Structure formats: C-alpha cells, structure tokens
C-alpha cells in the first residue's frame, strides 16, 4: 500500500513521509474493480509488464477469437493503457481493429491510521476518506469479416 499525508503533499524529511500533523498516516486502498472477465486487461504504470500485456491482448483477439477485449487504466496508468491499445492495433492491423474509448471518474478510498497507541485508543471508529481519480476503458474488437483474413494470414506463415 502506498502512503502519503493528509494534504497529499509528500514530506521531504524522509522517515516521516506519510505522517500527518495529527500523527496519523494515510493508507491507500486498492481500487474496487467491477466483475473481471478473461477479456479484461488492467494496465499499471509498470513498464516491464507491457510486452506480456501486449502478447496477451493479441492472443485473446487473434488466436482465441474473443469478440472483444477491454483495456483499463486508472490515474497515471492512463497513458500506458493508450500506448498498449495503440500497440495492439498496430500489431494486428490498423484497419482490422475497432476501438471504443470511454472515460470516467472513479472514487477511491483511503484509510487514516493513527501512528500512536494514544490516538488509536481515543478513536474507536476507523477513519476513511475518499478521493476521485480518472479512468479510461478501451474496448477493442476485430471486424468479423476481417478476422477471417487474419486466420488466412496465420495459416500461410
């Protein structure tokens, strides 16, 4: 879990990073995901996963003949999601893939955890705060007639 102070400004003092003036720390919860299907690909900022996500997307669309896949990106991962969608489109064929892009705002929840036992004893109820973050959902599908052309190309290789 990532931590930061209540004002969402990282502290430059090193070990006290994530500590608020009230002596508590914010722990970011993982975002809630709707029901996940095999055709959903959740992109993170980690660049080392990019090639495996590209191979998986291509495999689902071309080899396994899924009608569509959806690439999801949240916050700073939006750029990686767009990059992945463009890479899938260029490797499969620009004219063969159609994309439907939608954006929305997702509510994220953070827990405020007291750092000292005194604060924990005074507060019986856990404190939660909410924040908003942007998200992108890119639905990619092959044109039905053109998917047979891809099959023919693969068989000729």
N, CA, C and O of each residue as an XYZ file, in Angstrom:
628
protein
N       0.833     -1.190      0.000
C       0.000      0.000      0.000
C       0.870      1.242      0.000
O       1.917      1.281      0.646
N       0.442      2.226     -0.708
C       1.174      3.482     -0.782
C       0.657      4.408      0.316
O      -0.531      4.391      0.638
N       1.554      5.217      0.891
C       1.132      6.127      1.951
C       1.502      7.546      1.593
O       2.480      7.790      0.885
N       0.709      8.480      2.088
C       1.019      9.905      1.955
C       0.258     10.677      3.010
O      -0.664     10.141      3.625
N       0.626     11.921      3.227
C      -0.011     12.696      4.294
C      -1.377     13.215      3.853
O      -1.737     13.113      2.681
N      -2.123     13.765      4.783
C      -3.498     14.192      4.526
C      -3.614     15.278      3.475
O      -4.629     15.358      2.783
N      -2.597     16.114      3.343
C      -2.671     17.191      2.370
C      -2.258     16.723      0.984
O      -2.237     17.521      0.047
N      -1.925     15.427      0.834
C      -1.475     14.825     -0.417
C      -0.199     15.468     -0.930
O       0.047     15.471     -2.136
N       0.621     16.015     -0.032
C       1.919     16.575     -0.396
C       2.983     15.719      0.279
O       3.014     15.632      1.506
N       3.857     15.084     -0.502
C       4.880     14.261      0.128
C       5.812     15.105      1.003
O       6.165     16.230      0.651
N       6.191     14.557      2.114
C       7.119     15.233      3.007
C       8.543     14.980      2.542
O       8.851     13.887      2.066
N       9.397     15.952      2.669
C      10.772     15.800      2.216
C      11.694     15.336      3.340
O      12.906     15.266      3.136
N      11.172     15.023      4.497
C      12.011     14.672      5.633
C      12.276     13.175      5.719
O      12.749     12.710      6.756
N      11.998     12.417      4.697
C      12.343     11.004      4.648
C      11.487     10.128      5.528
O      10.378      9.771      5.131
N      11.969      9.755      6.746
C      11.261      8.767      7.542
C       9.865      9.192      7.978
O       9.037      8.326      8.260
N       9.570     10.474      8.044
C       8.246     10.909      8.462
C       7.287     11.026      7.277
O       6.163     11.500      7.438
N       7.724     10.595      6.077
C       6.859     10.680      4.908
C       5.597      9.857      5.162
O       5.673      8.715      5.614
N       4.455     10.438      4.873
C       3.190      9.765      5.078
C       2.559     10.070      6.415
O       1.439      9.632      6.676
N       3.240     10.802      7.266
C       2.712     11.135      8.585
C       2.048     12.498      8.518
O       2.631     13.456      8.011
N       0.837     12.583      9.027
C       0.129     13.855      9.044
C       0.519     14.634     10.288
O       1.207     14.113     11.165
N       0.080     15.868     10.360
C       0.374     16.686     11.531
C      -0.317     16.140     12.771
O       0.135     16.386     13.889
N      -1.396     15.408     12.588
C      -2.122     14.842     13.720
C      -1.511     13.515     14.175
O      -2.040     12.878     15.086
N      -0.395     13.085     13.549
C       0.255     11.845     13.949
C      -0.416     10.617     13.377
O      -0.362      9.549     13.986
N      -1.047     10.740     12.224
C      -1.664      9.579     11.590
C      -1.137      9.443     10.162
O      -0.539     10.372      9.618
N      -1.364      8.292      9.576
C      -0.850      8.004      8.244
C      -2.013      7.581      7.341
O      -2.969      6.954      7.795
N      -1.915      7.933      6.061
C      -2.941      7.552      5.096
C      -2.468      6.326      4.340
O      -1.381      6.325      3.762
N      -3.285      5.281      4.346
C      -3.000      4.077      3.567
C      -4.017      4.016      2.428
O      -5.226      3.978      2.655
N      -3.501      4.008      1.208
C      -4.374      3.956      0.046
C      -4.848      2.522     -0.172
O      -4.041      1.595     -0.245
N      -6.168      2.352     -0.276
C      -6.718      1.038     -0.588
C      -6.611      0.780     -2.086
O      -6.527      1.717     -2.880
N      -6.613     -0.474     -2.460
C      -6.643     -0.803     -3.880
C      -8.012     -0.425     -4.428
O      -9.013     -0.535     -3.721
N      -8.067      0.021     -5.687
C      -9.360      0.406     -6.253
C     -10.284     -0.802     -6.410
O      -9.835     -1.916     -6.679
N     -11.570     -0.559     -6.237
C     -12.556     -1.606     -6.439
C     -12.700     -1.857     -7.935
O     -12.746     -0.916     -8.727
N     -12.771     -3.121     -8.315
C     -12.935     -3.477     -9.719
C     -14.307     -4.096     -9.910
O     -14.783     -4.852     -9.063
N     -14.942     -3.768    -11.034
C     -16.183     -4.470    -11.330
C     -15.847     -5.925    -11.645
O     -14.674     -6.297    -11.660
N     -16.851     -6.743    -11.895
C     -16.582     -8.149    -12.178
C     -15.567     -8.261    -13.316
O     -15.679     -7.592    -14.344
N     -14.593     -9.110    -13.105
C     -13.490     -9.237    -14.050
C     -13.732    -10.444    -14.948
O     -14.057    -11.532    -14.473
N     -13.568    -10.237    -16.250
C     -13.655    -11.355    -17.180
C     -12.272    -11.607    -17.766
O     -11.362    -10.799    -17.581
N     -12.113    -12.704    -18.459
C     -10.816    -13.046    -19.052
C     -10.401    -12.044    -20.119
O      -9.218    -11.938    -20.442
N     -11.350    -11.315    -20.661
C     -11.026    -10.369    -21.729
C     -10.671     -8.980    -21.196
O     -10.461     -8.061    -21.987
N     -10.599     -8.809    -19.882
C     -10.214     -7.539    -19.267
C      -8.714     -7.535    -18.997
O      -8.164     -8.502    -18.470
N      -8.061     -6.435    -19.365
C      -6.635     -6.262    -19.099
C      -6.488     -4.969    -18.300
O      -6.819     -3.888    -18.786
N      -5.991     -5.092    -17.077
C      -5.791     -3.931    -16.213
C      -4.328     -3.501    -16.307
O      -3.423     -4.267    -15.975
N      -4.109     -2.277    -16.759
C      -2.767     -1.757    -17.007
C      -2.306     -0.974    -15.785
O      -3.074     -0.226    -15.180
N      -1.032     -1.163    -15.433
C      -0.412     -0.390    -14.362
C       0.697      0.465    -14.965
O       0.942      0.415    -16.170
N       1.357      1.239    -14.132
C       2.446      2.083    -14.617
C       3.722      1.291    -14.872
O       4.661      1.813    -15.472
N       3.767      0.058    -14.433
C       4.978     -0.753    -14.577
C       5.224     -1.076    -16.041
O       4.410     -1.735    -16.687
N       6.345     -0.610    -16.555
C       6.658     -0.803    -17.969
C       7.116     -2.223    -18.268
O       7.032     -2.672    -19.411
N       7.596     -2.932    -17.260
C       8.096     -4.274    -17.511
C       6.980     -5.249    -17.877
O       7.255     -6.297    -18.462
N       5.741     -4.932    -17.551
C       4.612     -5.792    -17.876
C       4.039     -5.506    -19.263
O       3.151     -6.225    -19.722
N       4.531     -4.474    -19.932
C       3.929     -4.027    -21.185
C       3.948     -5.115    -22.255
O       2.920     -5.371    -22.883
N       5.094     -5.760    -22.475
C       5.186     -6.765    -23.534
C       4.289     -7.965    -23.269
O       3.684     -8.498    -24.199
N       4.196     -8.394    -22.023
C       3.319     -9.528    -21.720
C       1.851     -9.140    -21.889
O       1.045     -9.961    -22.327
N       1.494     -7.904    -21.549
C       0.115     -7.454    -21.763
C      -0.189     -7.337    -23.250
O      -1.301     -7.648    -23.676
N       0.770     -6.899    -24.038
C       0.600     -6.811    -25.486
C       0.399     -8.201    -26.076
O      -0.491     -8.399    -26.904
N       1.210     -9.159    -25.664
C       1.067    -10.532    -26.159
C      -0.278    -11.121    -25.752
O      -0.923    -11.806    -26.546
N      -0.699    -10.860    -24.533
C      -1.983    -11.387    -24.057
C      -3.144    -10.802    -24.841
O      -4.062    -11.526    -25.225
N      -3.111     -9.492    -25.084
C      -4.187     -8.844    -25.839
C      -4.258     -9.395    -27.261
O      -5.339     -9.696    -27.766
N      -3.110     -9.522    -27.894
C      -3.064    -10.062    -29.256
C      -3.555    -11.502    -29.284
O      -4.299    -11.890    -30.185
N      -3.146    -12.286    -28.311
C      -3.552    -13.692    -28.231
C      -5.071    -13.821    -28.064
O      -5.707    -14.661    -28.702
N      -5.641    -12.975    -27.198
C      -7.087    -13.042    -26.981
C      -7.862    -12.669    -28.239
O      -8.833    -13.337    -28.594
N      -7.436    -11.610    -28.909
C      -8.159    -11.150    -30.100
C      -7.961    -12.077    -31.301
O      -8.926    -12.462    -31.962
N      -6.720    -12.425    -31.574
C      -6.406    -13.133    -32.819
C      -6.446    -14.645    -32.656
O      -7.118    -15.331    -33.426
N      -5.741    -15.171    -31.671
C      -5.624    -16.624    -31.542
C      -6.862    -17.275    -30.930
O      -7.308    -18.327    -31.388
N      -7.401    -16.658    -29.916
C      -8.548    -17.261    -29.210
C      -9.894    -16.740    -29.703
O     -10.940    -17.193    -29.238
N      -9.878    -15.818    -30.617
C     -11.084    -15.280    -31.273
C     -12.106    -14.702    -30.299
O     -13.311    -14.887    -30.472
N     -11.619    -13.998    -29.269
C     -12.548    -13.294    -28.390
C     -13.219    -12.198    -29.208
O     -12.558    -11.554    -30.021
N     -14.515    -11.972    -29.014
C     -15.189    -10.922    -29.796
C     -14.637     -9.529    -29.490
O     -14.602     -8.660    -30.362
N     -14.203     -9.324    -28.227
C     -13.615     -8.035    -27.852
C     -12.787     -8.202    -26.587
O     -12.961     -9.151    -25.824
N     -11.884     -7.255    -26.390
C     -11.131     -7.162    -25.138
C     -11.289     -5.744    -24.624
O     -11.583     -4.829    -25.393
N     -11.097     -5.561    -23.332
C     -11.184     -4.226    -22.748
C      -9.912     -3.952    -21.962
O      -9.524     -4.731    -21.091
N      -9.273     -2.843    -22.277
C      -8.067     -2.405    -21.592
C      -8.463     -1.291    -20.634
O      -9.070     -0.299    -21.038
N      -8.116     -1.461    -19.360
C      -8.472     -0.494    -18.322
C      -7.218      0.187    -17.788
O      -6.203     -0.469    -17.552
N      -7.288      1.501    -17.597
C      -6.201      2.257    -16.990
C      -6.759      3.244    -15.985
O      -7.812      3.838    -16.213
N      -6.058      3.423    -14.872
C      -6.517      4.312    -13.803
C      -5.407      5.291    -13.448
O      -4.268      4.890    -13.209
N      -5.743      6.573    -13.414
C      -4.796      7.597    -12.988
C      -3.584      7.691    -13.899
O      -3.709      7.914    -15.103
N      -2.404      7.517    -13.304
C      -1.160      7.632    -14.052
C      -0.986      6.517    -15.077
O      -0.126      6.626    -15.951
N      -1.770      5.456    -14.997
C      -1.671      4.341    -15.942
C      -2.488      4.585    -17.212
O      -2.483      3.742    -18.110
N      -3.183      5.705    -17.307
C      -3.978      6.001    -18.499
C      -3.081      6.059    -19.728
O      -3.432      5.527    -20.781
N      -1.940      6.696    -19.598
C      -1.008      6.804    -20.727
C      -0.539      5.421    -21.177
O      -0.453      5.162    -22.378
N      -0.233      4.532    -20.231
C       0.186      3.175    -20.586
C      -0.947      2.410    -21.258
O      -0.697      1.631    -22.178
N      -2.192      2.615    -20.818
C      -3.337      1.933    -21.425
C      -3.505      2.371    -22.878
O      -3.766      1.540    -23.747
N      -3.360      3.653    -23.145
C      -3.469      4.170    -24.511
C      -2.328      3.623    -25.361
O      -2.532      3.234    -26.511
N      -1.138      3.597    -24.795
C       0.026      3.068    -25.505
C      -0.184      1.596    -25.855
O       0.147      1.167    -26.960
N      -0.730      0.824    -24.921
C      -0.996     -0.594    -25.158
C      -2.040     -0.780    -26.254
O      -1.869     -1.619    -27.138
N      -3.114     -0.007    -26.201
C      -4.166     -0.119    -27.215
C      -3.624      0.211    -28.603
O      -3.952     -0.471    -29.574
N      -2.804      1.244    -28.703
C      -2.210      1.604    -29.992
C      -1.244      0.528    -30.483
O      -1.168      0.263    -31.682
N      -0.505     -0.094    -29.560
C       0.414     -1.165    -29.940
C      -0.348     -2.390    -30.432
O       0.058     -3.022    -31.407
N      -1.443     -2.730    -29.768
C      -2.273     -3.856    -30.213
C      -2.822     -3.574    -31.604
O      -2.793     -4.433    -32.486
N      -3.317     -2.372    -31.782
C      -3.892     -2.003    -33.073
C      -2.851     -2.072    -34.186
O      -3.157     -2.532    -35.286
N      -1.627     -1.621    -33.919
C      -0.606     -1.633    -34.966
C      -0.084     -3.041    -35.248
O       0.267     -3.342    -36.389
N      -0.024     -3.916    -34.230
C       0.465     -5.275    -34.480
C      -0.575     -6.145    -35.172
O      -0.218     -7.010    -35.971
N      -1.842     -5.933    -34.883
C      -2.898     -6.716    -35.522
C      -3.204     -6.157    -36.906
O      -3.443     -6.918    -37.844
N      -3.199     -4.867    -37.036
C      -3.517     -4.197    -38.296
C      -4.459     -3.050    -38.015
O      -5.530     -3.240    -37.438
N      -4.056     -1.850    -38.425
C      -4.842     -0.657    -38.110
C      -6.268     -0.733    -38.627
O      -7.191     -0.269    -37.956
N      -6.464     -1.302    -39.795
C      -7.806     -1.339    -40.381
C      -8.628     -2.508    -39.867
O      -9.835     -2.562    -40.107
N      -8.000     -3.450    -39.161
C      -8.702     -4.646    -38.699
C      -9.349     -4.487    -37.332
O     -10.244     -5.253    -36.974
N      -8.904     -3.501    -36.569
C      -9.346     -3.351    -35.183
C     -10.174     -2.082    -35.023
O      -9.797     -1.013    -35.504
N     -11.303     -2.217    -34.344
C     -12.082     -1.022    -34.000
C     -11.962     -0.802    -32.495
O     -11.916     -1.750    -31.711
N     -11.914      0.465    -32.115
C     -11.757      0.818    -30.703
C     -12.911      1.710    -30.270
O     -13.337      2.602    -31.003
N     -13.406      1.454    -29.071
C     -14.416      2.287    -28.448
C     -13.845      2.744    -27.110
O     -13.616      1.925    -26.221
N     -13.617      4.029    -26.964
C     -12.945      4.569    -25.783
C     -13.956      5.301    -24.908
O     -14.763      6.092    -25.396
N     -13.898      5.027    -23.614
C     -14.732      5.775    -22.674
C     -13.886      6.143    -21.461
O     -12.950      5.432    -21.096
N     -14.233      7.262    -20.850
C     -13.539      7.711    -19.644
C     -14.559      7.900    -18.538
O     -15.742      8.122    -18.798
N     -14.102      7.814    -17.331
C     -14.969      8.128    -16.198
C     -14.125      8.516    -15.003
O     -12.895      8.518    -15.060
N     -14.803      8.841    -13.928
C     -14.140      9.199    -12.682
C     -14.461      8.125    -11.660
O     -15.620      7.754    -11.477
N     -13.425      7.629    -10.995
C     -13.573      6.546    -10.038
C     -13.338      7.094     -8.636
O     -12.421      7.885     -8.417
N     -14.161      6.674     -7.699
C     -13.982      7.054     -6.299
C     -13.053      6.051     -5.634
O     -13.291      4.844     -5.674
N     -11.998      6.562     -5.028
C     -11.032      5.727     -4.316
C     -11.117      6.023     -2.827
O     -11.451      7.137     -2.424
N     -10.814      5.017     -2.013
C     -10.920      5.148     -0.566
C      -9.563      4.984      0.082
O      -8.775      4.119     -0.301
N      -9.296      5.835      1.080
C      -8.061      5.782      1.855
C      -8.421      5.616      3.325
O      -9.409      6.178      3.798
N      -7.612      4.840      4.045
C      -7.783      4.680      5.487
C      -6.787      5.587      6.197
O      -5.610      5.626      5.840
N      -7.263      6.314      7.203
C      -6.377      7.147      8.027
C      -6.094      6.351      9.292
O      -6.987      6.093     10.099
N      -4.832      5.970      9.446
C      -4.420      5.093     10.535
C      -3.617      5.898     11.547
O      -2.648      6.560     11.174
N      -4.004      5.854     12.838
C      -3.232      6.569     13.857
C      -1.865      5.919     14.037
O      -1.733      4.696     13.982
N      -0.843      6.762     14.253
C       0.534      6.271     14.401
C       0.865      5.894     15.841
O       1.755      5.076     16.072
N       0.169      6.472     16.804
C       0.476      6.198     18.206
C      -0.658      5.432     18.847
O      -1.792      5.494     18.373
N      -0.380      4.722     19.898
C      -1.400      3.958     20.618
C      -2.419      4.874     21.281
O      -3.584      4.500     21.422
N      -1.994      6.084     21.697
C      -2.911      7.029     22.335
C      -4.010      7.442     21.356
O      -5.186      7.494     21.713
N      -3.602      7.738     20.099
C      -4.583      8.119     19.081
C      -5.531      6.963     18.783
O      -6.728      7.174     18.591
N      -5.004      5.752     18.743
C      -5.830      4.585     18.461
C      -6.843      4.346     19.578
O      -7.976      3.945     19.314
N      -6.436      4.591     20.834
C      -7.336      4.388     21.970
C      -8.455      5.427     21.977
O      -9.582      5.116     22.364
N      -8.156      6.668     21.549
C      -9.173      7.717     21.536
C     -10.191      7.495     20.416
O     -11.361      7.843     20.576
N      -9.776      6.935     19.311
C     -10.653      6.762     18.160
C     -11.023      5.294     18.001
O     -10.177      4.471     17.653
N     -12.282      4.967     18.256
C     -12.758      3.597     18.092
C     -13.169      3.313     16.656
O     -13.071      2.176     16.193
N     -13.627      4.334     15.953
C     -14.089      4.148     14.588
C     -12.948      4.377     13.603
O     -12.190      5.338     13.738
N     -12.824      3.489     12.605
C     -11.805      3.741     11.589
C     -12.206      4.942     10.733
O     -13.378      5.113     10.397
N     -11.232      5.761     10.388
C     -11.496      6.959      9.599
C     -11.147      6.664      8.147
O     -10.070      6.151      7.844
N     -12.070      6.994      7.262
C     -11.884      6.767      5.830
C     -12.126      8.070      5.101
O     -13.027      8.834      5.447
N     -11.308      8.319      4.083
C     -11.542      9.496      3.243
C     -11.651      9.031      1.797
O     -11.134      7.976      1.430
N     -12.320      9.819      0.993
C     -12.479      9.482     -0.416
C     -11.750     10.502     -1.277
O     -11.529     11.643     -0.872
N     -11.383     10.063     -2.471
C     -10.791     10.951     -3.468
C     -11.208     10.459     -4.841
O     -11.648      9.319     -4.990
N     -11.075     11.300     -5.824
C     -11.503     10.982     -7.186
C     -10.275     10.801     -8.078
O      -9.260     11.474     -7.899
N     -10.383      9.877     -9.046
C      -9.297      9.661     -9.985
C      -9.897      9.333    -11.347
O     -10.963      8.723    -11.431
N      -9.217      9.736    -12.404
C      -9.685      9.486    -13.766
C      -9.376      8.057    -14.177
O      -8.408      7.455    -13.713
N     -10.224      7.523    -15.061
C     -10.025      6.171    -15.582
C     -10.371      6.157    -17.061
O     -11.148      6.981    -17.543
N      -9.770      5.195    -17.777
C     -10.066      5.009    -19.194
C     -10.360      3.533    -19.423
O      -9.754      2.662    -18.799
N     -11.293      3.268    -20.323
C     -11.672      1.911    -20.706
C     -11.670      1.870    -22.231
O     -12.431      2.592    -22.876
N     -10.823      1.033    -22.801
C     -10.697      0.943    -24.249
C     -11.157     -0.441    -24.681
O     -10.499     -1.442    -24.401
N     -12.293     -0.486    -25.366
C     -12.834     -1.756    -25.858
C     -12.361     -1.931    -27.290
O     -12.610     -1.081    -28.145
N     -11.681     -3.035    -27.545
C     -11.131     -3.309    -28.870
C     -11.776     -4.575    -29.423
O     -11.934     -5.565    -28.709
N     -12.143     -4.534    -30.691
C     -12.727     -5.713    -31.327
C     -12.273     -5.796    -32.776
O     -11.949     -4.792    -33.410
N     -12.262     -7.029    -33.279
C     -11.928     -7.259    -34.681
C     -13.191     -7.192    -35.509
O     -14.261     -7.615    -35.071
N     -13.059     -6.659    -36.700
C     -14.174     -6.681    -37.634
C     -14.405     -8.140    -38.025
O     -13.448     -8.839    -38.357
N     -15.638     -8.610    -37.993
C     -15.978    -10.018    -38.240
C     -15.452    -10.553    -39.555
O     -14.892    -11.649    -39.583
N     -15.611     -9.816    -40.649
C     -15.143    -10.274    -41.953
C     -13.625    -10.268    -42.012
O     -13.019    -11.132    -42.647
N     -13.021     -9.313    -41.362
C     -11.576     -9.188    -41.439
C     -10.865    -10.207    -40.562
O      -9.696    -10.507    -40.807
N     -11.532    -10.749    -39.551
C     -10.880    -11.748    -38.709
C     -10.580    -13.012    -39.499
O      -9.622    -13.714    -39.177
N     -11.367    -13.323    -40.521
C     -11.069    -14.482    -41.366
C      -9.822    -14.237    -42.200
O      -9.099    -15.181    -42.520
N      -9.557    -12.981    -42.559
C      -8.330    -12.646    -43.281
C      -7.113    -12.877    -42.398
O      -6.072    -13.324    -42.881
N      -7.233    -12.573    -41.102
C      -6.125    -12.801    -40.172
C      -5.851    -14.292    -40.070
O      -4.693    -14.711    -40.067
N      -6.919    -15.111    -39.985
C      -6.750    -16.563    -39.916
C      -6.013    -17.076    -41.142
O      -5.135    -17.932    -41.033
N      -6.370    -16.553    -42.309
C      -5.722    -16.977    -43.542
C      -4.242    -16.575    -43.547
O      -3.398    -17.340    -44.013
N      -3.923    -15.388    -43.038
C      -2.542    -14.940    -42.966
C      -1.715    -15.858    -42.063
O      -0.585    -16.218    -42.391
N      -2.302    -16.229    -40.920
C      -1.579    -17.073    -39.970
C      -1.336    -18.472    -40.531
O      -0.279    -19.058    -40.298
N      -2.294    -19.001    -41.258
C      -2.154    -20.341    -41.838
C      -1.093    -20.360    -42.926
O      -0.441    -21.383    -43.135
N      -0.910    -19.232    -43.629
C       0.074    -19.178    -44.710
C       1.495    -19.031    -44.189
O       2.443    -19.249    -44.942
N       1.673    -18.666    -42.917
C       3.020    -18.472    -42.349
C       3.693    -19.772    -42.041
O       4.826    -19.782    -41.560
